[in-house]
Amino acid sequence: MIVLDHRGFDHYDFDAKSFRVMVNGLDTGEYMSTDQSGYKLDFTNGTKYLNLPVTDENRARELEEHAIIGKAGIYDKGPGTANIYLFVQAADHDDTMIHCQVVRIIFKDAENNIVAEF
């Protein structure tokens, strides 16, 4: 599991019925750098987690309180965490890349309450 300072999600997209997840490295061709040992994390199924689906618009309005204001990373309710649960598939020592499958992402608020998960 990786615990990140709350990267959160962008504002609700009513057409797509989802929130865009603001975690670096999920999109194809991207990776997440680590501070330790210089290894990079490659999320092999990260695109599946780019959008947090919420079909209930009332729930979406509740979650909107936790969305990012602009792109500066300022939050309505203060910082929380994004807990990313991973399954390590392989490690490439030559390329210092760890290939992982995302299993679950849980967003928590500053009081450690679960805000959203998928």
Secondary structure by P-SEA (a helix, b strand, c coil): cccccccccccccccccbbbbccccccccbbbbbcccbbbbbccccccccccccccaaaaaaacccccccccccccccbbbbbbbbbbccccccccbbbbbbcbbbbbcccccccccc
